[in-house]
């Protein structure tokens, strides 16, 4: 085995970058123990070489109620432009250095939204040489955009990119356009892809025994935590105020305004929520009070290779560690996080107990409570500043919003918070999750676990 380790050491010496990029690491850093450590040591090696993917900026707009909130008269491109501009200006980065902008978005017609995003990039000051595209994985689209950019940086397509999210549910309500293929009637799972999301919430509550009181309590807690976070200024570091207009529906008069806070957060109680009637099923438990709000908003995340960030002297807000998307039964699509979170955590070489904070999208209280209970998570670690039940759920923007909320909270907690997870369920039956690490706490092999087998080594090393 020693012969194999020596061979690997020689190979690594050939591959090792110049000493100036090793951050003070000597030639013994990649020892035999690093090779034996297996997958859990992978990120330590990329950290040494400076080619892991880091986040240097993450911002969002306020999240506002669709149709009646602060952005009801704001065009979608005017939501995206301010956060694109912010990630560049606040990092003092030359916008021409960005290799790609990927925007998660769901409801608008694809070609129209793609054009709006390109227009927003120009409003934000990007030159014509910077490309942009959209991605749609339903409720995880914003997180998928961040993951796509991270993957492209890892693949060497470019060194700097922006993952963003955008949704105006005022301009683009949830609706099916055109006829449905009659073939769907003979495929139950395909038919379940068309179920209203509220019906899938009722399915989760009924199948897994999530009570109405548990759901209402989750909503009360979400509003309470979000209100406290707003009052104490916790969201100020992540929110970019948006200068826009409000149009009086009666007179048509336009009034200039600057929106700087989420406007869906309420002071609510269990007694208040108990008065609400079920929306999707006569004897059901899903109400307007324990469902996520229909919302407008946007977010943007600036990612780059670690070596680039260090060369530019940019503070590292977080490190992108892993991403996983999984499929589940469309009829109970809300269970997605319960499957996706363990997959993403395992891919990062971690265990659930290693995670210090979770941002789990509260599409419905039923599925949020189920996922929390199924995974046995500490409630004190989840959505500590409230979630979508209070803040809102602008479908394509939620993932980017959650990245900003998670990483800024991790930064506030410092060394007491190392790993964080973002997850959400996805319409048509999926779940997605990603693992992030705080930017200033990486160390070598700290997460190396005992290896039970040597299957990952070459044959002559076993």
C-alpha positions as a printed NumPy array, in Angstrom:
array([[  0.   ,   0.   ,   0.   ],
       [  2.88 ,   2.351,   0.757],
       [  4.071,   1.906,  -2.813],
       [  0.678,   3.043,  -4.071],
       [  0.663,   6.056,  -1.756],
       [  4.128,   7.055,  -2.99 ],
       [  2.933,   6.795,  -6.56 ],
       [ -0.079,   9.012,  -5.786],
       [  2.166,  11.493,  -3.99 ],
       [  4.443,  11.776,  -7.018],
       [  1.439,  12.294,  -9.268],
       [  0.023,  14.963,  -6.985],
       [  3.367,  16.74 ,  -6.918],
       [  3.216,  16.955, -10.691],
       [ -0.323,  18.328, -10.537],
       [  0.284,  20.67 ,  -7.618],
       [  0.048,  24.354,  -8.525],
       [  2.79 ,  26.814,  -7.667],
       [  3.509,  27.368,  -3.997],
       [  2.024,  30.857,  -4.135],
       [ -1.462,  29.369,  -4.545],
       [ -1.222,  26.849,  -1.751],
       [ -2.096,  29.307,   1.006],
       [  0.942,  28.308,   3.036],
       [  0.35 ,  24.562,   2.682],
       [  3.508,  22.454,   2.463],
       [  4.118,  19.414,   0.307],
       [  2.929,  17.03 ,   3.   ],
       [ -0.618,  18.445,   2.949],
       [ -1.888,  15.759,   0.59 ],
       [ -0.593,  12.797,   2.518],
       [ -1.625,   9.185,   2.44 ],
       [ -4.336,  10.016,   4.979],
       [ -5.933,  12.362,   2.47 ],
       [ -6.078,   9.587,  -0.08 ],
       [ -7.54 ,   7.098,   2.393],
       [-10.115,   9.614,   3.625],
       [-12.13 ,   9.081,   0.474],
       [-14.972,  11.326,  -0.638],
       [-15.11 ,  13.236,   2.644],
       [-11.642,  14.635,   1.89 ],
       [-12.52 ,  15.815,  -1.6  ],
       [-13.362,  19.378,  -0.628],
       [-10.195,  19.682,   1.435],
       [ -8.162,  18.929,  -1.679],
       [-10.042,  21.488,  -3.789],
       [ -9.545,  24.044,  -1.034],
       [ -5.791,  23.425,  -1.162],
       [ -5.732,  23.963,  -4.904],
       [ -7.991,  27.021,  -4.689],
       [-10.45 ,  25.716,  -7.254],
       [-13.528,  25.122,  -5.123],
       [-16.55 ,  27.365,  -5.762],
       [-17.287,  30.198,  -3.369],
       [-20.014,  32.807,  -2.985],
       [-18.797,  36.361,  -2.514],
       [-22.157,  38.17 ,  -2.64 ],
       [-25.841,  37.247,  -2.275],
       [-28.702,  39.734,  -2.302],
       [-32.433,  39.847,  -2.81 ],
       [-35.232,  42.288,  -3.229],
       [-37.91 ,  42.562,  -0.588],
       [-40.59 ,  39.919,  -1.167],
       [-44.001,  41.475,  -1.749],
       [-47.554,  40.186,  -2.008],
       [-48.66 ,  39.607,  -5.59 ],
       [-51.482,  41.77 ,  -6.954],
       [-51.645,  43.997,  -3.878],
       [-48.123,  44.425,  -2.539],
       [-45.288,  46.84 ,  -3.16 ],
       [-44.338,  45.359,  -6.545],
       [-47.809,  45.033,  -8.04 ],
       [-46.975,  47.682, -10.655],
       [-43.317,  46.743, -11.164],
       [-42.14 ,  45.029, -14.339],
       [-40.259,  41.763, -13.857],
       [-37.055,  43.102, -15.424],
       [-37.141,  46.013, -12.963],
       [-37.105,  43.468, -10.131],
       [-34.096,  41.588, -11.454],
       [-31.947,  44.552, -12.476],
       [-31.377,  45.98 ,  -8.95 ],
       [-30.012,  42.702,  -7.529],
       [-27.817,  42.079, -10.573],
       [-26.427,  45.579, -10.18 ],
       [-25.912,  45.119,  -6.441],
       [-23.792,  41.96 ,  -6.656],
       [-21.428,  43.76 ,  -9.035],
       [-21.274,  47.146,  -7.345],
       [-20.947,  45.819,  -3.798],
       [-18.147,  43.45 ,  -4.831],
       [-16.485,  46.109,  -7.013],
       [-16.234,  43.553,  -9.807],
       [-15.856,  44.468, -13.458],
       [-19.129,  43.147, -14.981],
       [-17.31 ,  42.101, -18.164],
       [-15.552,  39.383, -16.134],
       [-18.804,  37.486, -15.555],
       [-18.86 ,  34.351, -17.695],
       [-22.614,  33.756, -17.542],
       [-25.799,  34.791, -15.756],
       [-28.356,  32.038, -15.099],
       [-31.81 ,  33.081, -13.915],
       [-34.315,  30.706, -12.356],
       [-37.864,  31.609, -13.355],
       [-41.093,  29.643, -13.691],
       [-44.345,  31.214, -14.799],
       [-43.664,  33.657, -17.642],
       [-43.539,  32.489, -21.272],
       [-40.004,  31.257, -21.832],
       [-38.954,  33.484, -24.701],
       [-40.487,  36.572, -23.112],
       [-38.796,  36.016, -19.763],
       [-35.472,  35.277, -21.458],
       [-35.722,  38.643, -23.209],
       [-36.706,  40.409, -19.976],
       [-33.675,  38.932, -18.212],
       [-31.36 ,  40.096, -21.003],
       [-32.902,  43.562, -20.748],
       [-32.421,  43.543, -16.97 ],
       [-28.734,  42.738, -17.422],
       [-28.345,  45.823, -19.614],
       [-30.212,  47.963, -17.075],
       [-27.78 ,  46.691, -14.439],
       [-24.748,  47.753, -16.458],
       [-23.559,  44.492, -17.982],
       [-21.904,  44.749, -21.399],
       [-23.305,  42.929, -24.403],
       [-20.507,  40.353, -24.173],
       [-21.968,  38.785, -21.007],
       [-24.493,  36.027, -21.854],
       [-27.628,  35.192, -19.908],
       [-30.099,  32.314, -19.876],
       [-33.036,  31.063, -17.854],
       [-33.671,  27.748, -16.106],
       [-36.967,  26.287, -14.906],
       [-37.148,  23.556, -12.29 ],
       [-40.335,  24.874, -10.771],
       [-39.947,  25.98 ,  -7.136],
       [-36.219,  25.159,  -7.037],
       [-35.365,  27.245, -10.119],
       [-33.384,  29.879,  -8.201],
       [-31.344,  27.217,  -6.409],
       [-30.909,  25.322,  -9.672],
       [-29.494,  28.478, -11.249],
       [-26.902,  28.743,  -8.465],
       [-26.064,  25.043,  -8.821],
       [-25.724,  25.362, -12.6  ],
       [-23.263,  28.221, -12.237],
       [-21.281,  26.317,  -9.6  ],
       [-21.124,  23.281, -11.888],
       [-19.954,  25.383, -14.828],
       [-17.194,  26.952, -12.748],
       [-16.097,  23.512, -11.576],
       [-16.118,  22.282, -15.167],
       [-13.859,  25.151, -16.208],
       [-16.338,  26.827, -18.553],
       [-15.7  ,  30.131, -16.771],
       [-14.357,  31.376, -13.437],
       [-17.078,  33.852, -12.405],
       [-20.852,  33.589, -12.761],
       [-24.16 ,  34.756, -11.318],
       [-27.023,  32.496, -10.273],
       [-30.262,  34.445,  -9.9  ],
       [-34.005,  34.022,  -9.505],
       [-37.002,  36.055, -10.618],
       [-40.768,  35.823, -10.353],
       [-43.601,  38.283, -10.757],
       [-46.684,  36.341,  -9.782],
       [-48.605,  39.552, -10.29 ],
       [-47.742,  39.596, -13.985],
       [-47.723,  35.83 , -14.468],
       [-50.247,  33.955, -12.332],
       [-50.205,  30.169, -12.109],
       [-52.367,  28.832, -14.933],
       [-52.346,  26.137, -17.601],
       [-52.46 ,  27.461, -21.138],
       [-53.853,  25.402, -24.007],
       [-55.293,  21.896, -23.945],
       [-54.017,  18.96 , -21.928],
       [-52.971,  15.786, -23.728],
       [-55.823,  13.27 , -23.172],
       [-53.169,  10.545, -22.908],
       [-52.545,  11.765, -19.368],
       [-55.745,  10.025, -18.235],
       [-54.199,   6.574, -18.571],
       [-51.019,   7.434, -16.646],
       [-51.815,   8.083, -12.984],
       [-48.443,   9.623, -12.138],
       [-48.63 ,  11.903, -15.167],
       [-52.165,  12.877, -14.178],
       [-50.948,  13.699, -10.664],
       [-48.513,  16.213, -12.172],
       [-51.591,  18.349, -12.852],
       [-52.905,  18.294,  -9.285],
       [-53.269,  21.73 ,  -7.693],
       [-50.44 ,  22.197,  -5.225],
       [-52.954,  22.662,  -2.41 ],
       [-54.372,  19.222,  -3.106],
       [-50.905,  17.705,  -2.77 ],
       [-50.645,  19.506,   0.568],
       [-53.863,  17.857,   1.69 ],
       [-52.51 ,  14.505,   0.511],
       [-49.39 ,  14.928,   2.657],
       [-51.392,  15.996,   5.694],
       [-53.811,  13.062,   5.343],
       [-51.252,  10.363,   4.489],
       [-48.761,  11.306,   7.209],
       [-51.097,  12.578,   9.894],
       [-50.081,  16.246,  10.029],
       [-52.793,  17.979,  12.041],
       [-54.396,  21.347,  11.357],
       [-53.044,  22.66 ,  14.661],
       [-49.467,  21.621,  13.746],
       [-49.818,  23.449,  10.439],
       [-51.251,  26.59 ,  11.984],
       [-48.556,  26.596,  14.662],
       [-45.872,  26.397,  11.968],
       [-47.411,  29.439,  10.282],
       [-47.565,  31.4  ,  13.549],
       [-43.929,  30.556,  14.24 ],
       [-42.861,  31.594,  10.75 ],
       [-44.522,  34.993,  11.026],
       [-43.169,  35.515,  14.546],
       [-39.59 ,  34.763,  13.523],
       [-39.787,  36.815,  10.325],
       [-41.255,  39.78 ,  12.202],
       [-38.468,  39.565,  14.791],
       [-35.798,  39.354,  12.08 ],
       [-37.245,  42.419,  10.365],
       [-37.53 ,  44.41 ,  13.597],
       [-33.93 ,  43.672,  14.576],
       [-32.57 ,  44.505,  11.128],
       [-31.376,  41.006,  10.267],
       [-32.585,  41.253,   6.687],
       [-30.894,  44.574,   5.963],
       [-27.646,  42.947,   4.864],
       [-29.404,  40.839,   2.243],
       [-32.168,  43.135,   0.99 ],
       [-31.58 ,  45.61 ,  -1.833],
       [-34.206,  48.409,  -1.702],
       [-36.032,  48.823,  -5.005],
       [-37.128,  52.211,  -6.328],
       [-40.402,  51.688,  -8.183],
       [-43.954,  53.017,  -8.44 ],
       [-47.405,  52.286,  -7.049],
       [-50.407,  52.981,  -9.27 ],
       [-53.703,  53.96 ,  -7.676],
       [-56.241,  51.544,  -9.216],
       [-59.012,  54.12 ,  -9.1  ],
       [-57.323,  57.282, -10.292],
       [-54.422,  55.778, -12.224],
       [-52.071,  58.155, -10.415],
       [-48.481,  56.947, -10.126],
       [-46.624,  57.429,  -6.889],
       [-42.854,  56.855,  -6.669],
       [-41.869,  54.583,  -3.773],
       [-38.845,  52.697,  -2.488],
       [-39.639,  49.208,  -1.231],
       [-37.17 ,  48.026,   1.404],
       [-38.988,  45.452,   3.575],
       [-41.   ,  42.276,   3.009],
       [-44.669,  43.177,   3.104],
       [-46.345,  39.812,   3.685],
       [-45.343,  39.344,   7.324],
       [-48.291,  39.508,   9.716],
       [-48.903,  39.532,  13.446],
       [-51.043,  36.429,  13.636],
       [-52.156,  33.942,  16.284],
       [-53.467,  30.393,  16.413],
       [-56.917,  31.783,  17.156],
       [-56.762,  33.958,  14.038],
       [-55.702,  31.077,  11.803],
       [-58.27 ,  28.695,  13.285],
       [-61.027,  30.894,  11.833],
       [-59.876,  30.302,   8.253],
       [-61.67 ,  27.712,   6.138],
       [-59.877,  25.014,   4.132],
       [-59.325,  26.061,   0.529],
       [-58.719,  22.845,  -1.399],
       [-60.822,  20.229,   0.395],
       [-64.084,  20.629,   2.268],
       [-62.912,  18.806,   5.385],
       [-59.227,  19.516,   4.8  ],
       [-56.589,  21.399,   6.775],
       [-54.778,  23.545,   4.18 ],
       [-55.852,  27.189,   4.429],
       [-54.67 ,  30.523,   3.121],
       [-53.032,  31.045,   6.507],
       [-50.873,  27.927,   6.519],
       [-49.848,  28.083,   2.861],
       [-47.059,  30.132,   1.319],
       [-47.989,  33.503,  -0.09 ],
       [-48.169,  34.266,  -3.786],
       [-45.373,  36.799,  -4.201],
       [-43.122,  38.964,  -6.369],
       [-39.348,  39.211,  -5.953],
       [-35.842,  38.484,  -7.193],
       [-32.408,  37.502,  -5.92 ],
       [-28.854,  37.13 ,  -7.226],
       [-25.764,  35.227,  -6.079],
       [-22.207,  35.919,  -7.269],
       [-20.01 ,  32.804,  -7.463],
       [-16.4  ,  32.316,  -8.49 ],
       [-13.393,  30.064,  -8.121],
       [-11.751,  30.488,  -4.728],
       [ -8.381,  31.445,  -6.203],
       [-10.04 ,  34.277,  -8.143],
       [-11.804,  35.586,  -5.039],
       [ -8.59 ,  35.508,  -3.034],
       [ -6.607,  37.214,  -5.772],
       [ -9.2  ,  39.992,  -5.879],
       [ -9.282,  40.264,  -2.108],
       [-13.013,  39.554,  -1.943],
       [-14.495,  38.266,   1.306],
       [-15.859,  34.736,   0.98 ],
       [-19.453,  34.621,   2.2  ],
       [-19.831,  30.884,   1.701],
       [-18.625,  27.799,  -0.134],
       [-20.829,  25.732,  -2.444],
       [-20.441,  22.104,  -1.366],
       [-23.087,  19.928,  -2.995],
       [-26.439,  19.855,  -4.765],
       [-29.014,  17.127,  -5.257],
       [-32.353,  16.958,  -7.056],
       [-34.58 ,  13.901,  -6.615],
       [-37.938,  12.705,  -7.851],
       [-40.876,  11.744,  -5.615],
       [-44.536,  10.839,  -6.066],
       [-46.263,  13.857,  -7.697],
       [-49.346,  13.335,  -5.511],
       [-47.268,  14.129,  -2.414],
       [-44.702,  16.404,  -4.001],
       [-44.198,  18.234,  -0.692],
       [-42.114,  15.393,   0.761],
       [-39.268,  16.276,  -1.61 ],
       [-36.955,  17.888,   0.982],
       [-37.11 ,  14.776,   3.175],
       [-35.442,  12.861,   0.332],
       [-33.255,  15.582,  -1.199],
       [-31.64 ,  16.788,   2.031],
       [-30.066,  13.439,   2.985],
       [-28.831,  13.025,  -0.604],
       [-27.148,  16.446,  -0.694],
       [-25.676,  16.04 ,   2.787],
       [-24.236,  12.644,   1.879],
       [-22.776,  14.073,  -1.341],
       [-20.946,  16.658,   0.777],
       [-19.422,  13.903,   2.908],
       [-21.476,  14.961,   5.911],
       [-24.23 ,  13.702,   8.173],
       [-27.426,  15.482,   9.198],
       [-25.995,  16.182,  12.648],
       [-23.179,  18.183,  11.013],
       [-25.644,  20.761,   9.668],
       [-26.015,  23.87 ,  11.811],
       [-28.781,  25.695,   9.906],
       [-31.538,  24.722,   7.49 ],
       [-33.589,  26.879,   5.132],
       [-36.474,  24.636,   4.09 ],
       [-39.021,  26.332,   1.875],
       [-42.429,  26.451,   3.489],
       [-44.567,  25.884,   0.418],
       [-47.247,  24.527,   2.73 ],
       [-47.114,  24.024,   6.464],
       [-48.177,  20.397,   6.004],
       [-45.135,  19.418,   3.956],
       [-42.756,  21.557,   5.998],
       [-43.864,  19.921,   9.255],
       [-43.7  ,  16.465,   7.689],
       [-40.145,  16.955,   6.378],
       [-38.946,  18.409,   9.676],
       [-40.392,  15.491,  11.618],
       [-39.37 ,  12.813,   9.141],
       [-35.717,  13.893,   9.295],
       [-35.829,  14.449,  13.048],
       [-34.423,  17.957,  12.714],
       [-34.018,  20.349,  15.624],
       [-36.696,  23.063,  15.162],
       [-34.214,  25.613,  16.514],
       [-32.021,  25.043,  13.458],
       [-34.716,  25.503,  10.809],
       [-35.885,  28.762,   9.233],
       [-34.628,  30.768,  12.178],
       [-35.743,  34.009,  10.513],
       [-39.058,  32.707,   9.253],
       [-39.907,  31.167,   5.907],
       [-42.245,  31.336,   2.954],
       [-45.379,  31.11 ,   5.096],
       [-44.511,  34.616,   6.278],
       [-42.055,  36.046,   3.759],
       [-43.635,  34.642,   0.606],
       [-42.731,  32.26 ,  -2.212],
       [-41.996,  33.929,  -5.579],
       [-41.433,  30.585,  -7.285],
       [-38.349,  31.194,  -9.408],
       [-36.734,  33.556,  -6.905],
       [-37.127,  31.499,  -3.726],
       [-33.887,  29.532,  -4.126],
       [-31.759,  32.644,  -4.604],
       [-33.592,  34.356,  -1.737],
       [-32.876,  31.417,   0.536],
       [-29.162,  31.433,  -0.345],
       [-28.938,  35.082,   0.672],
       [-30.88 ,  34.509,   3.894],
       [-28.885,  31.412,   4.874],
       [-25.398,  32.747,   4.152],
       [-25.938,  36.089,   5.871],
       [-27.279,  34.298,   8.96 ],
       [-24.319,  31.92 ,   8.934],
       [-21.988,  34.905,   8.749],
       [-23.677,  36.504,  11.766],
       [-23.216,  33.323,  13.791],
       [-19.526,  33.028,  12.934],
       [-17.643,  29.954,  14.055],
       [-20.71 ,  28.576,  15.817],
       [-22.226,  27.845,  12.409],
       [-20.265,  25.983,   9.784],
       [-22.639,  24.077,   7.473],
       [-26.032,  25.101,   6.132],
       [-28.63 ,  23.467,   3.895],
       [-31.242,  24.902,   1.555],
       [-34.087,  22.723,   0.319],
       [-37.519,  22.88 ,  -1.228],
       [-40.229,  20.679,  -2.681],
       [-40.933,  21.01 ,  -6.387],
       [-44.204,  20.893,  -8.323],
       [-44.79 ,  17.661, -10.321],
       [-42.985,  15.685,  -7.631],
       [-39.365,  16.499,  -6.876],
       [-37.144,  17.881,  -4.176],
       [-33.868,  19.788,  -4.295],
       [-31.233,  20.588,  -1.703],
       [-27.789,  22.154,  -1.521],
       [-25.096,  22.275,   1.151],
       [-23.078,  25.409,   1.875],
       [-20.138,  25.987,   4.176],
       [-19.316,  29.269,   5.829],
       [-16.488,  31.019,   4.059],
       [-13.83 ,  31.314,   6.741],
       [-13.829,  27.918,   8.412],
       [-12.516,  25.407,   5.889],
       [ -9.712,  23.226,   7.1  ],
       [ -8.06 ,  20.097,   5.828],
       [ -9.671,  16.737,   6.441],
       [-11.66 ,  18.024,   9.406],
       [-14.575,  16.018,   8.096],
       [-12.661,  12.874,   7.155],
       [-14.549,   9.848,   8.401],
       [-13.369,   6.342,   9.085],
       [-13.281,   4.352,   5.87 ],
       [-14.881,   0.926,   6.154],
       [-13.681,  -0.285,   2.749],
       [-10.915,   0.58 ,   0.313],
       [-13.005,   0.256,  -2.843],
       [-12.08 ,   3.792,  -3.88 ],
       [ -8.36 ,   2.957,  -4.068],
       [ -6.546,   1.444,  -7.02 ],
       [ -6.233,  -2.342,  -7.017],
       [ -2.566,  -2.376,  -6.028],
       [ -3.309,  -0.228,  -2.987],
       [ -5.804,  -2.633,  -1.398]])
